[in-house]
Amino acid sequence: MTPPSLPPSTGGWRRVAALVLAVLVMLAGDAVPLAWATPTPALGSLGSSPQAPPDQRSPREEYDGVLASEAALIDQLDAAARRVDDLEAETAELDRRVAQAMVDVASAEAAVEQAVAIEERTTADAEAAAERLDQATTELREQAVESYVRGGRGATEVEALISVMDDVEDAATTLTYADAVVDHQQALVDELRAARTARDARVVDARSARAEAAEARDIADLARAGLEGERAAKADLAEETRAEEASYGILLYELQGLKAEILARIAAQEAESARIAAALALQQAAQQAAEVQAPRPPAPSAEGPPAPSGEGPPRSGATAFVDPLPGHPTGSPYGWRLHPILGYQRLHTGIDIPAPSGTPILAAAEGVVLSAGPRGGYGNAVVIDHGSSVATLYAHLSDIDVGTVRAVAAGDAIGEVGSTGLSTGPHLHLEVRVGGTPVDPAGYIDR
């Protein structure tokens, strides 16, 4: 049986729910009931137990399927746990980076505020310089008028006045101002030139610094937003993975329950064997009591028929046994062996004879059918009482051809080979019981 395929590592709830349903339907849809109630057998009938359809999967296949699914789910659980750990570690790293990004944004905001303050101060300084320039210009004009009245000269000073005063109409007229320009005025002209240049440069620098700071702040804020989005996505994925892990855990619990049910069914077969033993012991004790009360036949005379030579099929009392499946060799003998499912040593209470399904099964000896029907782990089974506390059991039949309380002769067809009950393939499980206890069939049946 192929175990169910598992979902990808990042599957969602719907996919996990579908997996749970598929596996449970596959593994439990044709499962055998956990236990079977066997009526207390009466004389002539050992009763029967409910039984699943004969075409069910073998316990070996079913158990292997559960084990494979269990192993796969454990792998999925481990993988999901590792993914959760990885995602939580990545989320923690993103938390750290988001915190650092927030620090960067705050620093950039502070830089913007500082640049704005510098720009404001620079603008104020520029406005003050402009006011001072206006005042100086007015003062120079007044001094120039006064110098004009007195008369004077000085080409250097006049050129300076021309460079800073826009309303001088006639260069020839300004030559009369030269005597009015003194050292203080020359220094004032130089100051005005420097102030104008510095004002323009500082305003440009302040505006540029503010723009750069604002751009840095926007970049830092975008980085923070991106990290927060990535962090939220990681957190959502971790939550989904944790939910997936929980779903795998639920499914694993269900599979382990099915595994326990299979093991319980195996134990139920042993219990069924014990019930058969008790019923046969009760049945055969009653037979022995009846034989004691009945008159005994006369002992054979000395001139009677010769004693058996020991050749030919073994006998129990006067009953001759034949091979119930001639031409098909024994596959598994009576005795202690490793259980194919449980994996430990246990007594194999009969012999297994592999044969194709539908192969006729013969009664090993004459007797009376005590039970014919489903018997738990034995599947469809027939139990025949041969007298002298000896009985045979034929298990896992696909079809039963006799009913209870029916007398059969050695070699009569009683059913067909199958694989019902706790079986790993088509075969006949044959038991010989004396006083209800299983014994080695080789002591009674020559195969």
C-alpha positions as CSV (number, residue, x, y, z in Angstrom):
1,M,0.0,0.0,0.0
2,T,1.3,3.4,-0.9
3,P,1.2,5.9,2.0
4,P,-0.7,9.1,1.5
5,S,1.3,12.0,0.0
6,L,1.9,14.8,2.4
7,P,1.3,18.5,1.7
8,P,4.1,20.9,0.9
9,S,5.8,22.5,3.9
10,T,3.9,25.8,3.6
11,G,0.4,24.3,3.0
12,G,-2.7,25.8,4.6
13,W,-5.6,24.6,6.7
14,R,-7.7,23.4,3.7
15,R,-4.9,21.3,2.4
16,V,-4.2,19.8,5.8
17,A,-7.9,19.1,6.4
18,A,-8.1,17.3,3.1
19,L,-5.1,15.2,4.0
20,V,-6.7,14.3,7.3
21,L,-9.9,13.2,5.6
22,A,-8.1,11.3,2.9
23,V,-5.9,9.3,5.2
24,L,-8.6,8.5,7.7
25,V,-10.9,7.3,4.9
26,M,-8.1,5.3,3.3
27,L,-7.0,3.6,6.5
28,A,-10.3,3.3,8.4
29,G,-12.8,2.8,5.6
30,D,-12.4,-1.0,5.4
31,A,-11.0,-1.6,8.9
32,V,-12.0,-4.6,10.9
33,P,-14.0,-4.0,14.1
34,L,-11.8,-3.7,17.2
35,A,-13.1,-6.7,19.0
36,W,-15.7,-9.4,18.4
37,A,-18.2,-10.9,20.8
38,T,-18.4,-14.6,20.7
39,P,-21.5,-16.3,22.2
40,T,-21.0,-19.0,24.8
41,P,-20.8,-22.2,22.8
42,A,-23.3,-24.9,23.3
43,L,-23.1,-28.6,22.4
44,G,-22.9,-28.9,18.7
45,S,-22.1,-25.3,18.0
46,L,-19.2,-23.0,19.0
47,G,-21.0,-19.9,17.9
48,S,-19.5,-17.2,15.5
49,S,-18.3,-13.6,15.5
50,P,-18.9,-10.7,13.2
51,Q,-16.4,-10.4,10.4
52,A,-15.3,-7.7,7.9
53,P,-15.7,-8.3,4.1
54,P,-13.3,-11.0,2.8
55,D,-11.8,-8.5,0.2
56,Q,-10.3,-6.2,2.9
57,R,-6.6,-5.3,2.9
58,S,-4.3,-7.6,4.9
59,P,-3.3,-6.5,8.4
60,R,0.3,-6.5,7.2
61,E,-0.5,-4.0,4.4
62,E,-2.8,-1.9,6.7
63,Y,-0.2,-1.8,9.5
64,D,2.6,-1.0,7.0
65,G,0.5,1.8,5.6
66,V,-0.1,3.2,9.1
67,L,3.6,3.0,10.0
68,A,4.6,4.7,6.7
69,S,2.1,7.5,7.2
70,E,3.2,7.8,10.8
71,A,6.9,8.1,9.8
72,A,6.0,10.6,7.1
73,L,4.0,12.7,9.5
74,I,6.7,12.7,12.1
75,D,9.1,13.9,9.4
76,Q,6.5,16.6,8.5
77,L,6.2,17.6,12.2
78,D,10.0,17.9,12.5
79,A,10.2,19.9,9.3
80,A,7.4,22.2,10.5
81,A,9.0,22.7,13.9
82,R,12.3,23.6,12.1
83,R,10.5,26.0,9.9
84,V,8.8,27.6,12.9
85,D,12.2,28.0,14.6
86,D,13.7,29.5,11.5
87,L,10.8,31.8,10.9
88,E,10.8,33.0,14.5
89,A,14.6,33.6,14.3
90,E,14.1,35.5,11.1
91,T,11.2,37.5,12.7
92,A,13.5,38.3,15.7
93,E,16.2,39.5,13.3
94,L,13.6,41.6,11.5
95,D,12.4,43.0,14.8
96,R,16.0,44.1,15.5
97,R,16.4,45.6,12.1
98,V,13.0,47.4,12.4
99,A,14.1,48.8,15.7
100,Q,17.4,50.0,14.1
101,A,15.4,51.5,11.2
102,M,13.2,53.4,13.6
103,V,16.4,54.8,15.3
104,D,17.6,55.8,11.8
105,V,14.3,57.5,11.0
106,A,14.4,59.3,14.3
107,S,18.0,60.4,13.6
108,A,17.0,61.6,10.1
109,E,14.0,63.5,11.6
110,A,16.4,65.2,14.0
111,A,18.7,66.0,11.1
112,V,15.8,67.5,9.2
113,E,14.8,69.6,12.2
114,Q,18.4,70.8,12.6
115,A,18.6,71.7,8.9
116,V,15.3,73.6,9.1
117,A,16.6,75.5,12.2
118,I,19.9,76.3,10.3
119,E,17.9,77.5,7.3
120,E,15.7,79.6,9.5
121,R,18.7,81.1,11.2
122,T,20.4,81.7,7.9
123,T,17.3,83.3,6.5
124,A,17.1,85.5,9.5
125,D,20.8,86.4,9.1
126,A,20.2,87.1,5.4
127,E,17.3,89.3,6.2
128,A,19.4,91.2,8.8
129,A,22.3,91.5,6.3
130,A,19.9,92.9,3.8
131,E,18.5,95.4,6.2
132,R,22.1,96.3,7.2
133,L,22.9,96.7,3.5
134,D,20.0,99.0,3.0
135,Q,21.1,101.1,5.9
136,A,24.7,101.2,4.8
137,T,23.6,102.2,1.3
138,T,21.5,105.0,2.6
139,E,24.4,106.2,4.8
140,L,26.8,106.1,1.9
141,R,24.4,108.1,-0.3
142,E,24.0,110.7,2.4
143,Q,27.8,110.9,2.8
144,A,28.2,111.1,-0.9
145,V,25.8,114.0,-1.1
146,E,27.7,115.8,1.6
147,S,31.0,115.1,-0.2
148,Y,29.6,116.5,-3.4
149,V,28.7,119.7,-1.6
150,R,32.3,120.0,-0.4
151,G,34.0,118.6,-3.4
152,G,36.7,115.8,-3.6
153,R,38.2,113.0,-5.7
154,G,39.5,109.4,-5.5
155,A,39.0,106.9,-8.4
156,T,39.3,103.8,-6.2
157,E,36.6,104.9,-3.8
158,V,34.3,106.1,-6.7
159,E,34.7,102.7,-8.4
160,A,33.6,101.1,-5.1
161,L,30.6,103.3,-4.9
162,I,29.7,102.5,-8.5
163,S,29.9,98.8,-7.8
164,V,27.5,99.0,-4.8
165,M,25.2,101.8,-5.7
166,D,22.8,101.2,-8.6
167,D,21.4,104.7,-8.8
168,V,24.6,106.6,-9.8
169,E,23.5,108.3,-13.0
170,D,26.7,109.9,-14.3
171,A,30.3,108.6,-13.7
172,A,31.7,112.1,-14.3
173,T,29.5,113.5,-11.5
174,T,30.7,110.8,-9.0
175,L,34.3,112.0,-9.4
176,T,33.3,114.9,-7.1
177,Y,32.5,112.4,-4.4
178,A,36.0,111.1,-3.9
179,D,37.0,113.4,-1.1
180,A,34.0,112.4,0.9
181,V,35.0,108.7,1.0
182,V,37.1,108.0,4.1
183,D,38.7,104.9,5.5
184,H,35.6,104.1,7.4
185,Q,33.5,104.2,4.2
186,Q,36.0,101.9,2.4
187,A,35.7,99.3,5.2
188,L,31.9,99.6,5.1
189,V,31.9,98.9,1.4
190,D,34.1,95.8,1.9
191,E,31.8,94.6,4.6
192,L,28.7,95.1,2.4
193,R,30.3,93.1,-0.4
194,A,31.3,90.3,2.0
195,A,27.9,90.3,3.6
196,R,26.1,90.0,0.3
197,T,28.3,87.1,-0.9
198,A,28.0,85.3,2.5
199,R,24.3,85.7,2.6
200,D,23.8,84.2,-0.8
201,A,26.1,81.3,-0.1
202,R,24.6,80.5,3.3
203,V,21.0,80.6,2.0
204,V,22.0,78.2,-0.8
205,D,23.8,75.8,1.6
206,A,21.0,75.9,4.1
207,R,18.3,75.0,1.5
208,S,20.5,72.2,0.1
209,A,21.2,70.8,3.6
210,R,17.4,70.8,4.4
211,A,16.6,69.0,1.1
212,E,19.3,66.4,1.7
213,A,18.1,65.8,5.2
214,A,14.5,65.4,4.1
215,E,15.6,62.9,1.4
216,A,17.6,60.9,3.9
217,R,14.5,60.9,6.2
218,D,12.2,59.7,3.4
219,I,14.7,56.9,2.5
220,A,15.0,55.8,6.2
221,D,11.2,55.8,6.6
222,L,10.7,53.7,3.4
223,A,13.3,51.2,4.7
224,R,11.5,51.0,8.0
225,A,8.1,50.5,6.3
226,G,9.6,47.7,4.1
227,L,11.1,45.9,7.1
228,E,7.9,46.1,9.0
229,G,6.0,44.6,6.1
230,E,8.5,41.8,5.8
231,R,8.4,41.2,9.5
232,A,4.6,41.0,9.4
233,A,4.7,38.5,6.5
234,K,7.2,36.3,8.4
235,A,5.0,36.4,11.5
236,D,2.0,35.4,9.5
237,L,3.9,32.5,7.9
238,A,5.2,31.4,11.3
239,E,1.6,31.4,12.6
240,E,0.4,29.4,9.6
241,T,3.2,26.9,10.0
242,R,2.4,26.5,13.7
243,A,-1.2,25.8,12.7
244,E,0.0,23.3,10.1
245,E,2.2,21.7,12.8
246,A,-0.8,21.3,15.1
247,S,-2.9,19.7,12.3
248,Y,-0.1,17.2,11.6
249,G,-0.1,16.4,15.3
250,I,-3.9,15.7,15.3
251,L,-3.5,13.5,12.2
252,L,-0.5,11.7,13.9
253,Y,-2.7,11.1,16.9
254,E,-5.4,9.6,14.7
255,L,-2.9,7.3,12.9
256,Q,-1.5,6.1,16.2
257,G,-5.0,5.3,17.3
258,L,-5.4,3.2,14.1
259,K,-2.1,1.5,14.9
260,A,-3.3,0.7,18.4
261,E,-6.5,-0.7,16.9
262,I,-4.6,-3.0,14.6
263,L,-2.5,-4.3,17.5
264,A,-5.7,-4.8,19.5
265,R,-7.2,-6.8,16.7
266,I,-4.1,-9.0,16.8
267,A,-4.5,-9.5,20.5
268,A,-8.2,-10.3,19.8
269,Q,-7.2,-13.2,17.7
270,E,-5.3,-14.7,20.6
271,A,-8.4,-14.1,22.7
272,E,-10.4,-15.8,20.1
273,S,-8.1,-18.8,20.2
274,A,-8.5,-19.0,23.9
275,R,-12.3,-18.9,23.5
276,I,-12.2,-21.7,21.0
277,A,-10.0,-23.7,23.4
278,A,-12.4,-23.2,26.2
279,A,-15.4,-24.2,24.0
280,L,-13.7,-27.3,22.7
281,A,-12.6,-28.3,26.2
282,L,-16.2,-28.0,27.4
283,Q,-17.6,-29.8,24.4
284,Q,-15.1,-32.6,24.6
285,A,-15.5,-33.0,28.3
286,A,-19.2,-33.6,27.7
287,Q,-18.3,-36.2,25.1
288,Q,-15.9,-38.0,27.5
289,A,-18.6,-38.1,30.1
290,A,-21.0,-39.6,27.6
291,E,-18.5,-42.2,26.6
292,V,-17.9,-43.2,30.2
293,Q,-21.6,-43.7,30.7
294,A,-22.1,-45.7,27.5
295,P,-21.5,-49.5,27.5
296,R,-18.1,-50.4,26.2
297,P,-17.8,-52.7,23.2
298,P,-16.3,-56.2,23.8
299,A,-12.5,-56.3,23.7
300,P,-11.1,-57.9,20.5
301,S,-10.1,-61.5,20.7
302,A,-6.6,-62.7,20.4
303,E,-7.5,-64.1,17.0
304,G,-8.7,-60.7,15.8
305,P,-7.2,-58.6,13.1
306,P,-3.5,-57.8,13.3
307,A,-2.4,-54.5,15.0
308,P,-1.6,-51.5,12.7
309,S,1.8,-51.7,11.2
310,G,2.4,-47.9,11.7
311,E,2.5,-47.3,8.0
312,G,0.0,-44.9,6.2
313,P,-1.5,-41.7,7.6
314,P,-1.4,-41.1,11.4
315,R,-4.4,-41.8,13.4
316,S,-6.1,-40.5,16.6
317,G,-8.0,-43.4,18.1
318,A,-9.8,-45.0,15.2
319,T,-9.9,-41.8,13.1
320,A,-7.8,-41.6,9.9
321,F,-6.6,-38.1,8.8
322,V,-6.0,-37.0,5.3
323,D,-4.3,-33.9,3.8
324,P,-6.8,-31.0,3.6
325,L,-4.8,-29.3,0.8
326,P,-3.0,-32.0,-1.2
327,G,-0.4,-30.8,-3.6
328,H,0.3,-27.6,-1.7
329,P,3.4,-27.6,0.6
330,T,3.4,-26.2,4.1
331,G,4.6,-22.6,4.2
332,S,4.9,-21.9,7.9
333,P,5.1,-24.8,10.4
334,Y,3.7,-25.1,13.9
335,G,5.9,-23.7,16.7
336,W,7.5,-20.5,18.0
337,R,8.3,-17.9,15.3
338,L,8.7,-14.2,14.8
339,H,5.3,-12.5,14.4
340,P,5.2,-10.8,11.0
341,I,3.5,-7.7,12.4
342,L,4.3,-7.4,16.1
343,G,7.9,-8.4,15.7
344,Y,8.3,-10.6,18.7
345,Q,8.4,-14.4,19.2
346,R,5.0,-16.1,19.7
347,L,3.6,-19.5,19.3
348,H,2.2,-20.3,15.9
349,T,-0.6,-22.6,16.9
350,G,-1.0,-24.4,13.6
351,I,0.5,-24.7,10.1
352,D,0.0,-22.3,7.1
353,I,-0.5,-23.8,3.7
354,P,-0.4,-21.2,0.9
355,A,-2.7,-21.8,-2.0
356,P,-4.6,-19.7,-4.6
357,S,-7.9,-18.2,-3.4
358,G,-10.8,-20.5,-4.1
359,T,-8.8,-23.7,-3.8
360,P,-11.1,-26.4,-2.2
361,I,-10.3,-27.3,1.4
362,L,-11.0,-30.9,2.5
363,A,-12.1,-32.2,5.9
364,A,-9.0,-33.8,7.5
365,A,-11.1,-36.6,9.1
366,E,-14.7,-37.6,9.8
367,G,-16.5,-35.7,12.4
368,V,-19.1,-33.2,13.3
369,V,-18.9,-29.5,12.4
370,L,-19.1,-27.5,15.6
371,S,-18.6,-24.0,14.2
372,A,-18.8,-22.5,10.7
373,G,-18.6,-18.8,10.3
374,P,-16.6,-15.7,11.1
375,R,-14.3,-16.0,14.1
376,G,-12.5,-12.7,14.6
377,G,-8.8,-12.8,13.6
378,Y,-9.3,-16.3,12.1
379,G,-11.7,-14.8,9.6
380,N,-14.1,-17.3,8.2
381,A,-13.4,-20.6,10.0
382,V,-14.6,-24.1,10.4
383,V,-14.1,-26.2,13.5
384,I,-14.7,-30.0,13.3
385,D,-14.9,-32.3,16.3
386,H,-13.4,-35.8,15.5
387,G,-14.1,-37.4,18.8
388,S,-11.6,-38.6,21.4
389,S,-11.0,-34.9,22.4
390,V,-9.5,-34.2,19.0
391,A,-10.7,-31.3,16.8
392,T,-9.4,-29.5,13.7
393,L,-9.7,-25.8,12.8
394,Y,-9.6,-24.3,9.3
395,A,-9.1,-20.5,9.2
396,H,-9.1,-17.6,6.7
397,L,-11.5,-19.2,4.3
398,S,-13.0,-17.2,1.5
399,D,-16.1,-19.3,1.4
400,I,-17.7,-21.9,3.7
401,D,-19.5,-24.9,2.2
402,V,-20.8,-26.6,5.4
403,G,-23.0,-25.7,8.3
404,T,-22.9,-26.5,12.0
405,V,-24.0,-29.8,13.4
406,R,-23.3,-31.5,10.1
407,A,-21.4,-34.8,9.9
408,V,-18.6,-34.8,7.4
409,A,-16.4,-37.6,6.1
410,A,-12.6,-37.4,5.6
411,G,-12.0,-35.6,2.2
412,D,-15.4,-33.8,2.1
413,A,-15.1,-30.2,0.8
414,I,-15.8,-27.8,3.6
415,G,-14.7,-24.4,2.1
416,E,-12.3,-22.5,0.0
417,V,-8.9,-20.9,0.6
418,G,-9.0,-17.2,1.2
419,S,-7.4,-14.4,3.2
420,T,-10.1,-13.2,5.6
421,G,-9.4,-12.1,9.2
422,L,-5.9,-11.4,10.3
423,S,-4.2,-12.8,7.2
424,T,-1.2,-11.7,5.1
425,G,-2.3,-13.5,1.9
426,P,-4.4,-16.4,0.6
427,H,-3.6,-19.5,2.7
428,L,-5.2,-22.1,5.0
429,H,-4.3,-21.9,8.6
430,L,-4.8,-25.4,10.0
431,E,-4.9,-26.3,13.7
432,V,-5.2,-29.6,15.5
433,R,-6.5,-29.3,19.1
434,V,-6.6,-31.9,21.8
435,G,-8.8,-31.0,24.7
436,G,-8.9,-27.5,23.3
437,T,-5.1,-27.0,23.3
438,P,-3.3,-26.6,20.0
439,V,-0.8,-29.4,19.1
440,D,1.5,-29.9,16.2
441,P,-0.6,-31.1,13.2
442,A,2.4,-33.1,12.0
443,G,1.5,-35.7,14.7
444,Y,-1.9,-36.3,13.0
445,I,-1.7,-35.3,9.4
446,D,0.9,-36.8,7.0
447,R,1.7,-34.0,4.4
